[in-house]
């Protein structure tokens, strides 16, 4: 068995966990530990039949996964609807002082959301302003009824990850060297609001993922998405408050916002081990993945790739 065959099997096995067959282009760009094979060589190799995978209607998948073609096609419409909700939310969040960018991630970022999925946001804030940005983002979405609250998650926004502009490299949150779910997750984000091109800065800061995904490029779904841009009211509103809350007064507010939110989060985080890399309450990073599924995902993937 050659390196390319192993790489294809590993890649298809990971995406099979999410009932997600791949086109030949997606397969090439997402090859896990891809060997040094150019695009044309890859296509020539893929043209040959192989018992380890099947292809139909332009999709490639494991032999027992043909049913997932229909599943993926059906989820396109679900995903489009959830992206419309994301855009609606972002049009409000662009008024938040010190906000820099909003990316959609998780199932919607992959383009594989189900009807019951929530909509996860990854938010970039100005340096040392993550708690201020989270406070106002949470307040706005709660007021509009768009925020995940309790068991009410369907079509709601989950604010689970904030970083500031100087903390875009998030490698330290890996749970293992080859944390496959985290590495793919990171590369499946879609910028929805990004006036200062933080998406490309984010990819550059996390170029360490190319050790595992050497062919990876920007999320292909970005080509089909119209970014939410600023308008003059949002620019004027943010400029006013960012000026008013600059300097020492802004630092004091940031500390107060952090103290209040951490106090509320204590109840949510009861029983969470301090070593849990799904959770971070730092000055520059807020990560609230209390139930981290990455190890379970890794174990399922390993079981699938046994040859």
N, C-alpha and C positions, 0 to 999 in steps of 0.2 A: 504494500500500500504506500503510495507516494505522499509527499507533504501536502500537495494541493488537495488530494482526495480527503486527507485527514482534516484539513482546514475547512473544506466545504461541509463535511459531516458535522464538525463541531458548531459551525455557524447555523446550519439548518436545525440542529438539535436545540440550540438556544432559542431561536425564534419559534420553534414548535411549542415551547412552553407557553406561548401567548397566542397559539392558533394563528400564526402569521406567516404564510408562505411568502417567498421573495421573488421579485423579478430578477433577471440575470444581472441587471445593472446594480440593483440593491445588494445582491449576493456578492458581487465583486467588491463594492465599496465597504461592505460590512464583514469581509472575511476575517475570521479570528485567527491571529498569528499567520497571516498570509505569507506564503513563500514569495520569492522574487520572480513573479510571473506578470508580464504586462497584460494589458486588457485584451488584446487580440489573441494571445496565447491562451488566456483564460477562456475566451469564447470558443475557441477551437476545441479545447479540452471538454468543455461543457456540452458540446454538440454530440459527443459520444455517449451512448447509454451506459448507465452504471446502476447496479442493483442497490446501491446505498441511498439513492434518491430518485425521485420521479419528477416529471414536469408536465404541465397541462395548462392550456390557456395562458401561456406566458409566465407561469409561476413555477417555482422549484420548491420541493418539500420532501420530507421523509416519506417512505413508502406507505405508511398507514395514515397519512395526513391530508388526503385529497379533499376531504370534506371542508377543510379550512379555506379553500378558495372562495366558496360561497360566503363563509363567515367574514372573511376580509372584505369582500365586495359590499356586504351589507353594512359593515361598520364605517365605510366611507361616509355615508350620509349621516350617521350618528356623530361621527367626528366633526363633520362640517358644522353641524348644529351647535356642538359644544364650543367650537372655535368662534362662532358668532357670539356666544355668551361671553367668552373670554375677551373678545374685542369690546363688547359693551362694558364690561368691568374695567378694562384698561382705560377706556375713555374717561372714566371717573378717577382712576388712580393717577393719571398724568397730572392731576392738580396737587398731589401730595408733595409737600416740600422735601427736597433732597433726594427724591427718587430719580434714578438714572436709567433703569431698564427693567422690563418685565418679560420673562421667557415662560412659555408653556412647556411643561415636562410630563413625565410619566406616560400613561396610556394615550393621552391626547397628543403628546409630542411624538409618539411612535405612529400615530394615525390609526390606533387600534382600540379606541374607547368603546365600551359597551353602554347600553342604555342606563345602567346603574352607576356608571363612573362619575366621580367628581372631576374637577378641573384643577390641576396642580400648577401653582405659580412659583417660579424661582425669581426673586427680586434682587436687583443690584441697587444699593444706596450709596450716597456720598460717604466718603471716609468718616468713620466714627459717628454715623447717623442711622445705624440699622434699627435701633429701638424706637427712634422718632418715626422713621418710615413705617415700621410695623404697626405702631400705635395708630397712626392716621389711616393706613391701608385697612386695618381691621375695623376701625370705626366707620369708614365710608361703606365698606361692603356689608357690614352688619346692618347699617341704616337702610341700605337698598335691598336687603334680603337676599344678597348674592353670596354670602359667606357660609361655609360649612358650619353647622351648629348642631352639636349632639349627633343624633342618628340621621339628621336631615342632610344628606350628602349628594343626592342625585342632582346633577347640573349646577352644583354649587362650587364656589372657589375655595380651594385649600391653600392657605398661606403657610407653607411648611418649611421654607428655606429662604433665608435672607443673607446676603454677603455685602460687605462694603467694597468700594471701588479698588481698594488696595489688597483685597483678599479673594481674588478671582481664582487662584489656584486652590482647588479643593481636594488635592490628592491625599491629604492627611486623613481624610474620612474613609478611606478604603478599609475594609475589614480583613483583607488578605491581599497578597501581591497580585493575584489574577482575579480580582473581584469583578467577574464578568458582568453581572447585572449593573453594577455601579458604572463601569466603563462604558457600556452601551447607553445607559440612562443619560450620562453626561453629554454624549454626542447626539442625543435625540431631542435636544431642546430646540424650541422654535421661538425666535424673538417676535413679540407682538408689539412692544413699544421699545424703541431703541434709537433715540435721536443722535446719540454720540458713538454708535457702532461698538457697543460693549460686547456684542455677540462674538465678533471676530477677536477681540481682546481676550475674551473668555476661552475661546478655542485655543488661542496661542498659549495662554497661561497653563492650559491643561493638555499641551501637546505630548505629555508623558504617556497619554493613552495610545499614541501611535506605536508604542512598543508592542501593543496587542492588536491594534487595528491600523496597520501601516497604510491601508488604502483609503481610510476614512476621509470624508469631506464634509462640508456643511450638510445639515439635514435637508434632504431633497424636498421636503414639504415647504421649506422657505421659499422656493421658487413659485409657489402657488398662493402665497399669502401677501396681502396688502397690509403693510405695517400701519399701526395707528400713529399718526403724527401729532405734534403739538399744534395748538391754535393760539391766537393771541391772548385769550383769557387765561389759559393754563400757564403760559409763559409769564404773564404779568403777575398772576396769583403766587406762583412759586417764587418768583424773584422777590416779591414783597416780603414773604415770610422767611425766605432764606437770608435776606439782608437783616431783617429784624432779629432773627435767631442765630446770628453769626457770633463769633467770639465767645467770651466767657459765659454769657447768658445762654447761648445755644448748648454749651457743654453742660451747664447745670440742668437744662431741660432734658437733655439726653440721659443724664444720670437718673433723673426723676422718672422718666418714662421706663428706663430699664428696671429700676427698683420696683415700680408698681406692677409691671408685667411679669417679672420673675416671681413676685409674691403670688400672683394669680396662677402661674404655671406650676407652682409647687404641688398643688393638688393633682394636676394632670400627670405629673411626672413621678408620682408615688410608686415606689417599687422599681424604678429604673436604675440599673447599675451605672455607676459613674464611668465605667469603661465602655458603655454603650456608645458606639460611634454614630448611631442614628440620632443622637441628641447633642446639641451644643448651645450654650447660652453665653457666648463670648461677647466681647465688646464689638467685634467685627463680623461675627457669624452667628446666626440663629438657625438652628436645625432641629426640627421637631418631628422626627420619624420615630416615635416611641416604639412601635411594633415594626422592627426592621426585618424584612423578609429576604434579605440578600443571601444569608447562609442557606436557607431552605431552597432558594432558587438555584444556588450553586450545586447543592446536593442532587436536585432533580436533573440538572444539566449533566452532571457526571454520570448519572445512571443512564441517560439517553445516549451518551457518546461511547459507551462500552461497545467495542467492535466484536 
